[in-house]
């Protein structure tokens, strides 16, 4: 039984290794002259438009284009520096440099009345770890699946105000906590929350910190998370763009009604506003001077 298991896993393991090596080999040995460049701040995303694009690559990993472009998301904690990017089309491929630049994140001091969210009991801590164990696998799901969306995304609520708090260094009652991975919108309780694009609901349940939350996969490794809701769509549902998935609330560790949005794209946590409110300002890969 043990040897059979190893045999069944080997082909998949070797396919991953061969894919990684093939992309790396192109970058290292036969890449054409690098004639393109772009600057992206931490938590941002770059766009490289092209005709008949078939594949894109960054960090030794290839992925599918979306809506006629290659998209390169940069995690908000990724260190500044340069990374090589590539795109393939029917007539060949090209490479370029993406330079990650530092973003200044704000500091937020929050006074929270309920101490159970600051100093967790062992029971609540165990619950949090169980919830994180469920979330971790979905962060790396559907990377190879074609995107079900076009860009820019639709708004997650009507009359969407300016968001705040993405990447913020937070303290709760004077005690430092992890950087904030989402963006908060000051919206009243009961306001309908809409799916920004077609997708599949992979988690819809109550969690300790995030309260009632909905996680939706949109293909191409893109996951959107909505937190602190007072009502939510059923887990396992398929949704269309603009379809109601819940209502704004103040569940979990929340100081009042608001909508928290999180977006992770192929493992990188990015500012959701880049693909909604700031879509006209997305950095474009350009030919180097």
C-alpha positions in Angstrom: 0.0 0.0 0.0 2.8 2.4 0.9 4.7 1.9 -2.4 1.5 2.3 -4.4 0.8 5.7 -2.8 4.3 6.9 -3.7 3.9 5.7 -7.3 0.5 7.6 -7.7 2.0 10.8 -6.3 5.2 10.8 -8.3 3.8 11.9 -11.7 2.2 15.0 -10.2 5.3 15.9 -8.2 7.5 15.6 -11.3 5.0 17.7 -13.4 5.3 20.5 -10.8 9.1 20.2 -10.9 9.3 20.2 -14.7 7.0 23.2 -14.9 9.0 25.2 -12.4 12.3 24.3 -14.1 11.0 25.0 -17.6 9.9 28.5 -16.6 13.1 29.1 -14.7 15.2 27.8 -17.6 13.6 30.4 -19.9 14.4 33.2 -17.5 17.9 32.1 -16.8 19.2 31.0 -20.2 17.3 32.0 -23.3 15.3 35.1 -22.3 15.2 37.8 -24.9 16.5 41.3 -24.0 14.4 42.8 -21.2 12.7 45.8 -22.8 9.8 46.4 -20.4 9.4 47.7 -16.9 6.9 48.8 -14.3 6.8 50.0 -10.7 4.3 48.6 -8.2 3.9 49.5 -4.6 3.4 46.9 -1.9 -0.1 45.6 -2.0 -0.6 46.7 -5.6 -1.0 45.0 -8.9 0.5 45.6 -12.4 -1.1 45.0 -15.8 0.6 43.9 -19.0 -1.7 44.1 -22.0 -1.1 42.1 -25.2 -2.5 40.4 -28.2 -3.2 36.7 -28.2 -1.7 36.1 -24.8 -1.5 32.5 -23.7 0.6 32.5 -20.5 2.2 34.8 -18.0 4.9 34.2 -15.4 6.5 35.6 -12.2 8.6 34.0 -9.5 9.1 30.9 -11.5 5.4 30.2 -11.7 3.2 30.4 -14.9 -0.4 31.3 -14.9 -3.2 32.2 -17.3 -3.9 35.8 -18.5 -7.2 37.4 -17.6 -9.3 39.6 -19.8 -6.5 40.0 -22.4 -3.8 40.9 -19.9 -1.2 39.5 -17.6 -1.7 40.6 -14.0 1.1 40.6 -11.4 -0.2 41.0 -7.8 2.3 42.0 -5.1 1.8 41.0 -1.5 1.6 43.9 0.9 4.4 42.5 3.0 6.8 41.7 0.1 10.1 43.5 0.4 11.0 46.2 -2.1 13.2 45.0 -5.0 13.1 43.8 -8.6 11.5 40.6 -10.0 11.5 39.4 -13.5 8.1 38.9 -15.3 7.2 37.3 -18.6 4.4 36.9 -21.0 3.8 34.4 -23.9 1.8 35.0 -27.1 1.4 33.2 -30.3 4.4 34.9 -31.8 6.8 34.2 -28.9 7.4 35.6 -25.4 8.9 38.7 -23.8 10.3 39.5 -20.4 10.4 42.6 -18.2 11.3 44.0 -14.8 8.8 44.7 -12.1 10.2 46.9 -9.3 8.4 46.7 -5.9 8.4 50.0 -4.1 7.7 50.6 -0.4 4.3 51.8 0.7 3.8 53.8 3.8 1.2 52.1 6.0 -0.7 54.0 8.7 -0.7 53.2 12.4 -4.1 52.7 14.1 -4.7 52.6 17.8 -8.0 50.9 18.6 -9.8 50.8 22.0 -11.8 47.7 22.2 -14.3 47.1 25.1 -14.4 43.3 25.1 -11.2 41.8 26.5 -12.0 38.3 25.2 -10.8 39.5 21.8 -7.6 40.9 23.2 -6.6 38.2 25.7 -7.9 34.9 24.3 -8.9 32.0 26.4 -7.4 28.6 25.5 -10.8 27.6 24.2 -11.0 30.7 21.9 -7.4 30.3 20.8 -8.0 26.7 19.8 -11.1 27.7 17.9 -9.1 30.4 16.0 -6.4 27.8 15.1 -9.1 25.4 13.8 -10.6 28.2 11.7 -7.3 29.2 10.2 -6.6 25.6 9.3 -9.8 25.6 7.2 -8.8 28.9 5.5 -5.2 28.1 4.6 -6.0 25.5 1.9 -8.4 27.8 0.0 -5.8 30.5 -0.3 -3.9 28.4 -2.9 -6.9 26.9 -4.7 -7.9 27.4 -8.4 -4.6 28.9 -9.5 -4.9 27.0 -12.8 -8.6 27.6 -13.3 -9.5 30.3 -15.8 -10.7 33.5 -14.3 -14.5 33.9 -14.1 -14.2 37.7 -14.1 -13.4 40.7 -16.2 -11.8 43.9 -14.8 -12.5 46.3 -13.2 -14.7 44.5 -10.6 -18.2 45.6 -9.8 -18.8 47.5 -6.5 -19.5 45.4 -3.4 -22.1 47.9 -2.2 -24.0 50.9 -3.5 -22.5 54.4 -2.8 -19.2 52.8 -1.7 -17.2 55.2 0.4 -13.5 55.5 0.4 -11.9 52.5 2.1 -9.3 52.7 4.9 -7.0 50.6 7.0 -5.4 48.4 4.4 -2.0 47.2 5.7 -2.4 49.3 8.9 -0.2 48.6 11.8 -2.8 48.1 14.6 -2.8 48.1 18.3 -5.8 47.0 20.4 -5.9 48.6 23.8 -2.2 49.5 23.4 -1.1 46.0 22.4 0.4 45.4 18.9 -1.4 43.0 16.5 -0.8 41.8 13.0 -1.0 44.2 10.0 -4.5 44.6 8.7 -4.9 42.5 5.5 -8.1 44.0 4.3 -9.9 47.4 3.6 -12.7 48.7 5.8 -15.7 50.6 4.5 -17.9 52.7 6.8 -21.3 51.4 5.8 -24.5 51.0 8.0 -25.7 47.7 9.3 -28.2 45.9 7.0 -26.9 47.4 3.7 -26.8 44.6 1.1 -23.3 43.3 0.1 -22.8 42.1 -3.5 -20.4 39.7 -5.1 -17.8 41.7 -7.2 -17.7 39.0 -9.8 -19.0 35.5 -10.6 -17.6 32.9 -8.3 -18.1 30.0 -5.9 -18.7 30.4 -2.2 -16.1 28.2 -0.5 -16.7 29.3 3.1 -19.7 31.0 4.7 -19.7 30.8 8.4 -19.0 32.5 11.7 -15.4 32.8 12.9 -14.0 34.2 16.1 -12.2 37.3 14.8 -13.8 37.9 11.5 -17.4 37.2 12.6 -19.8 36.0 10.0 -17.7 35.9 6.8 -18.0 34.8 3.1 -15.1 33.6 1.0 -15.6 33.5 -2.8 -13.3 32.0 -5.4 -13.3 33.7 -8.7 -10.8 31.5 -10.6 -7.2 32.3 -11.6 -6.3 32.0 -7.9 -8.4 35.1 -6.9 -10.2 34.9 -3.5 -12.4 37.6 -2.0 -13.3 37.7 1.6 -16.2 39.7 3.2 -16.1 39.9 7.1 -18.3 41.0 10.0 -21.6 40.4 8.2 -25.0 40.1 10.0 -26.4 37.7 7.3 -24.7 35.6 4.6 -25.4 33.4 1.6 -25.3 29.6 2.0 -22.0 27.9 1.8 -21.4 26.1 -1.5 -23.4 28.5 -3.6 -22.5 29.9 -7.0 -23.0 33.6 -7.5 -23.1 36.1 -10.3 -21.6 39.6 -10.3 -23.8 41.9 -8.3 -25.7 39.1 -6.6 -26.4 39.7 -2.9 -24.2 37.6 -0.6 -25.0 39.1 2.7 -25.7 42.2 4.7 -23.3 44.6 6.6 -23.0 43.9 10.3 -20.7 44.1 13.3 -19.9 40.5 14.2 -16.6 39.2 15.6 -13.9 41.6 16.6 -15.6 44.8 15.4 -16.1 48.2 16.9 -19.2 49.0 14.9 -21.0 48.3 11.6 -18.7 48.3 8.6 -17.8 46.1 5.6 -14.3 44.5 5.6 -13.0 43.3 2.3 -10.0 41.2 1.8 -8.4 40.1 -1.5 -5.7 37.5 -2.1 -4.6 36.8 -5.7 -2.3 33.8 -6.2 -1.1 34.0 -2.7 -0.6 37.7 -2.5 -2.7 39.9 -0.3 -3.5 43.1 -2.2 -5.5 46.3 -1.6 -9.0 45.6 -2.9 -9.4 49.2 -4.1 -6.9 48.7 -6.9 -9.3 46.6 -8.9 -12.4 48.6 -8.0 -12.1 52.3 -7.2 -8.5 52.7 -8.4 -8.8 50.6 -11.6 -7.9 53.6 -13.9 -4.6 54.0 -12.0 -3.3 50.4 -12.2 0.4 50.5 -13.1 1.0 49.4 -16.7 4.1 47.6 -18.0 5.7 49.9 -20.5 8.6 49.6 -23.0 11.8 50.8 -21.3 13.2 54.1 -22.6 
